[in-house]
Amino acid sequence: MTLKTFKKIFWGNFAINILLNLILGGDALNGQIYKGKYFLSEHGNQTEVSAIIYYFSLVHTVITFGSFITLFVAGLTLKILGKKPEDLFANQPQSDDQD
């Protein structure tokens, strides 16, 4: 996988996360489970959802923010080492995909 492909996947996943938050009324990180009911929350507004939607939102949001932190740490590490992202893929064999 090239860096360009990885960035496309990350930004696509991030956009999907924002879209889902708008459609569902928030995310599980801001939500809560109260008296056996599941709530997503966004800016103080809570939306009751099923358990499967709640846990899907929780896992998807954690993965999205986890990948952001991973990219941030990787970029910071490259900056400290004085390397460019392209250097990571310099010795890999060329693939046929047209990224």
Secondary structure as UniProt FT lines:
FT   HELIX           3..24
FT   STRAND          27..34
FT   TURN            35..36
FT   STRAND          37..42
FT   TURN            43..44
FT   STRAND          45..49
FT   HELIX           51..81
FT   HELIX           85..89
FT   TURN            90..91
//
